[in-house]
Amino acid sequence: MATLSVELAKASLCTINGRWQRHVPAVHAGTALAGRAAVGRWGAGDFVVLYLGRPEDSVVVEAYRHLIDPVVGEPRPCFPDPAQNVGHM
């Protein structure tokens, strides 16, 4: 069975225009647009993914999911200080 990255490499490219946003903790502000190769919703860590969102509400939901909503097996974080988070990119 081919890996997801091999299958994605076969896909044709397209261009999408518009304003996109991303929630990034301030500690990662310097590499906010570099993407990450991590195990997650879209892969097994074998290629770089850059999560962008549109409309703005989708970015807010993603921030909530990471900062407020508890994750099984992880302690609930304290409420974030808005000054510690990067806004629109």
N, C-alpha and C positions, 0 to 999 in steps of 0.2 A: 504494500500500500504506500502510495506517495505521501510525502509530508505536506502539510498545509502550505509551507513556503514554496514548494515545487509547484503545487497547483496554482497558487497565486501568481507565480512567475509566468504562467501561461495566459493569464488574463490580458485583455487589451487595455490600453491606457485611455483615460478620459480627462478632460479639463473641467474643473468646477470653479466658478467665480463667485465672489461674495465675501462678506465679512464673517469670519469664524472666530470663536473664542475658546479659551482653555482655562480651566482652574488648575493652578499650580501652587503648592505651598511655597512660601517665601524662601525656604532653604534651597529650593530647586530653581529659583528664578533665573539664574545664570545659564541654565541648560533647558529652559522651558520649551524650546522648539527643537530640541535634539531628538526627542523620542526615546523610547525605552524598549529593550529586548527582555521582556519579563513574561512569566507564565501568567496568563490572564484570559479574559473573554475571547480574545482573537488570536491566541497562539500559545505555543509551548516554549517560548523564549528563543526560537530559532530565527527570528527576524525582528527588526525594529518597527515599533508602532507609535504613531503620534495621534493621540486622541484629541479631536477637535469637536466643538459642538455648535449647533445652530438649531433653534433659536436660543436666546440667552437663558431661558428657563431650563433647557437641557443641561447647561453648565452649572446652574444653581443646584439642580438635582444631583449631579455628579459630586459637587462639593459637599453637599449634605450627606451623601452616601459615604464619603471618606471621612468626614469630620464629626458628624453627629450620630448617625445611625450605628448601633452596635453591630459588630461582626462576631459571629460564633467563634468562641475560643480566644477572643481579644477583649481586654477591658474597655469599657466605654471611655472615650477621651473626654477631657474637660471641654467646656464650650470655647470655641476658638476666638481669639482676639482678631477682629477684622484687620487691624493694622499689620498682622503677621502674615497675611495672605496677599498674593499678587492678584490684581484685578484683571481687567481686559487686556488681552495680548494683541 
